[in-house]
């Protein structure tokens, strides 16, 4: 989209720049300009002079101030200085505590703490920024955001939204996973790669803003849509809500009551994967399960393919052992009854009927175990199909690569042969060969080839090119009196 540019409605009048002055004169002028408004309005300053004047003016009027605010993003530099910000609902003020005082106040200047700082306001001319140099710190209490968070947490806990009894179990073998995160960044790639490595499933991706304007509304909408989404080809079984790490303010949208309630009313189990392991939000409390990182969320929601194959193999072995343990005693009893019936079948019709009944029941067990083995074999085959497909694709790739290499060498050889043939033809048709056989070429004074008699008659002089050099001649028509 083209950018719109506007001319200023009242541009400053152009002034002629005066001659350069010495630093001493400039300093004296700045001293006078700090009290003389007329001198400031009429003077032309350099950038350094203007920055020095602003610095002096700010420090003169704000040499001792007392400011209350919430500490944000404190950072102890390797130089020993402590940098942080003071903020309220609408503004942020950068602050610094120099090394001699930094270690004394670093415990009080923790993130989210309400403090009262005393010091002076100064400017940093190198970046045209102003900041507060803190000399005293007193703690005023927890920050407003933390108080709001604790009150909201207490309210939602009393409503039962964090109770373990309302949390839904994750499906052991999901066919489709709903993913809610930003379309940019590394989070979505980490989750997709981890799912592909462990247990490939369909992913229904709903892109949202995870920070800034519209983030809350987009995530609430995504939870409501995926919770009711159903189609013939793709229906999610579980939802992952994820974002990467960030500051307390960046992650505060995941503490919003609207998002917590949307997660609670979602019909599908929701896994939260927000920030790093040390970051905890209200969304983590209401989620059916919390993952410390987005990658861990992919591991929590899916089984490991190799582990699953090992488990199935173990089940097959255990079923085979159980089948043998159950059937062998029955086979022995059947053989025993058969022997007895052979000796006295006519005397024991009741036993014959019982034997038939036992034989039918035994055959039913055999059929049942056979069907179970067929089902296990079918499941095992489904697990091995992806590996077979990958092997076939690798074989196809090697064959195609070999064919392309062979074809490239054949084309290179043919092109080399054609190039040599063309070079020979070019050599045979060279004008130098014709000159060597006794031919010559007529050239005009400008060096152009004369190809007709009519053009040669119009020229006063010609140059004849032979194989061993050039000769200047004058054109003469046969029959003329000239020589």
Buried (B, 14 or more C-beta within 10 A) or exposed (E): EEEEEEEEEEEEEEEEEEEEEEEEEBBEBBEEBBEEEEEBEEBEBEEEBBBBBBBBBBBEEBEEEEBEBBBBEBEBEEEEBBBBBBBBEEEEBEBBBEEEBBEEBBEBBEBBBBBBBBBBBBBEBEEEEBBBBBBEBEBEEBBBBBEEBEEBBEEBBEEEBBEEEEBEEBBEEBEBBBBBBBEEEEBBEBBBEBBEEBBEBBBBBBBBBBBEEEBBEBBBBBBBEBBEBEEEEEBBBBBBBBBBBBEBBBBBBBBBEEBBBBBBEBEBBBBBBBBEEEBBBBBBBBBBBBBBBBBBBBBBBBBEBEEBBEEBEEEBEEBEEEBEEEBEEBEEEBEEBEEEBEEEEEEBEEBEEEBEEBBEEBEEEEEEBEEBBEEBEEBEEEBEEEEEEEEEEEEEEEEEEEEEEEEEEEEEEEEEEEEEEEEEEEEEEEEEEEBEEEEEBBBBEEEEEBEEEEBBEEBEEBBBBEBEEEEEEEBEEEEEEEE
